């Protein structure tokens, strides 16, 4: 659908991420290595400012639930108000993974559940190492 896709890690001051920006960018790169039209970047400002700076043609959002859709639809309207050319494309998540959140994965790991099928193989060892460190 797109010649080039940028997976953007945004700074969200309302969240306290467990993984550093550097880790997240590295893991995205490792997980998408086989896809030659994907790159990663980090931005600490408004998404719409990055959209304009990068001359993007669309903002792509994955949707797991109605709550995601409701929130992201509101964000798409706000982005459209700030930049009329901003189009948002929504993709529904794989039905088998609509329940999946980073909090759930961390909680499952803490209680000893198998998370191997929830994490891309390319980064599984690294993720487990960081989660193990966090348990201490």
N, C-alpha and C positions, 0 to 999 in steps of 0.2 A: 504494500500500500504506500510505503514511503521509501524514497531513495536513501535517506539517512535518518537515523533515530538517535537522539541524544537522551540518555537516561540521566536525569538531573537529580542530584541530591540537594534538597533545599534545607536551609536552616529554619527550624520551627521553634521559636522561643517558648512555645507552650509545652514542648516535650523535652524530656531528659533522656536522650538516646544512650543505650548501653554501649554501642560500638562507635568508634571514632569515625570522623568523616573519611580519613585516610583508609581505614579498614573497609568501610562501606564501598568506597570507590574501587578499591582493589578487588573486593569480592564481586562486584558487578562486572568489572572487566574480566575476571577469571570465569565467571558464569556465562558470559556472552562471547567468549573468545572465538568460538566457531562461526559467529555471525559477523561478517566483515563490514556491515553498514551501521554498526552500533558503536557509539562512543559515550564516555561518561564526563560529567562536569559537576561542579559544585557552585551554588549561588546562595548568598545570604540576604538578598533583597527580595523584592516582589517577583513572583513568577512572570508577570506580564512584562517587567523590565528586561528579564532574560530573553523572553520571547522576542521582544523588539530588537535587542542587541544581537541576537543570533540569526535574525531574519527567518525565523521559523514560519512554517505554513500552518501548523496546527499544534494544539496541546493535546496529548493523548493521556487518558486516564483509565485505569482499570477499576472495575466496579465489582465488589463482592456481594453487596446487599442493597436493599432499598435505602438504608441509612447512608451508605456510601454515595448512592446516586443522588439523594436529596442534598447532601453537603456539596458534592462536586458540581451539581447543577447550579447551585447558588454561586459557587466560585466561578463557574463559566460565565454567568451573567455579569458578575463583578468585573471579570477580565474583559468582557465585551464592552462594558461601559468605559473602561480605561483605554481600550484599544479596539476600535471597531473591526479591524481585520483579524482579531483573535477568534479562531474557530476551535472548539473543543470536540474531540472524538472520544466516545466512550466504548470500551471493550468489556464485555462481561467476563468475569473470571471463570476458569475451568470449574464446572459444578462440583467436582470432587475436592476442590480446595477453597470453596467460598467461606468456610468457617475459619480458615487459617489466618492467624495474626502472629506478630512477633512475640507478643506477650504469651500466647498459648504455647508456642514452641519453647520459649524459655521456661515456662511452668512445667511442661511435660518433661523437659530435660532435668529439672530440679528433682522431680519425683522418680527419675530413673527410667522413664519411658523411652522407647526407641524412636528417635527423630530422624533416622537416616533417610527415610522416604520423603521428608519434608524440606530438606536442604539440598541444593545442587551438589552433586558429587565433587565437583571441582573445588568446593570451599568447605566441605563437611568437616574435615579434620581441623581446619583453622577455627571454624565456628565453635566446635566442641571445646577446643582449647580455651577460647575466651570465656565460654559459659562455665567451664570448670574453674577458671581463675575467679570468676564472679561468685562462685559458691563458697569460696574460702573466706 
